[in-house]
Amino acid sequence: MNIAIHARNATKWQSQVGPLFKQGLQRYGINAAITQSTERVSDIAIILGPNEWKHIEQDGLPYIMGNRKFIGFGEHVHSTLAISWDGFNGLGTFCVDAIDRARLSSYIDVDDIRPQQNGKYSLLCEQSDLGKCVKYKSITQWYDYVKSSTNNLKIRKKSNPEYSNFNSWEQGFLSDIQNVKEAHVLNSTVSTELLYYGVDVISHDIGNPCFAGNIDTRIELFHYLSHCQWTFSEIRNGDWWEKMKEKSGPRLCDITL
């Protein structure tokens, strides 16, 4: 089996994680090359992040994507990746075949999940671009759609906890969702954070990691999502490959809870 890991040296997290994937695969006798090529150089490509490897995603051949975690805060933001076959977030296949209900506690304490919020506002969550959504021509078009069809709408600027101190991020996030009953999200992972803090999510694209869940099923969704992501130590020791070496199961957007 021929595998290459596509990682940019100039992107800190990719240069850090690329060698971890290589070490994990070596446990199974696979000597994967690390490359910065934006074109496919192997039978199976491991690509880090969804933004720099468009040609590989679109060439019709198998790829594995490592990208931002779904659940967890603090250290998990910098030490955990979601890993999927042939798709991004809700469009990916995560090969979850059974649920170990103890795994979620590695990321969050279920008792700390906030109760459902009630409020008078809806929240529009901005994001950098459309992601993999093809329904709209631009992110602005989606914004305009939500604004024209929703009353009592507040706007949240994009902000991820990995780019700031967690306590500062949380304080800002709680301010953003004050008196909010529901949030409109295209396909951003902010959906998981909204559900954690008690805000129901309206998903506008199947690429949303919470497309198959809502406030009523969030505990079961979180249990599932805890099996979609892997710690850096699990990537280094190859545990993820043992579960994912053969693509199987539904896409995340197709799961039933």
Secondary structure, DSSP 8 states (H G I E B T S, - for coil): --EEEE--TTSHHHHHHHHHHHHHHHTTT---EEE--SS--SSEEEEESSSS-HHHHHSSS-EEEEEE-SS--GGGGGTEEEEEESSSGGGSB----S--TTGGGGT--GGGS------SEEEEE--SS-TT--SSSSHHHHHHHHHHH-SSEEEE----GGGS-HHHHHHHHHHHTTTEEEEEESS-THHHHHHHTT-EEEE-STTSTTTT--TTTHHHHHHHHTTSEEEHHHHHHTHHHHHHSS--S-BGGG---
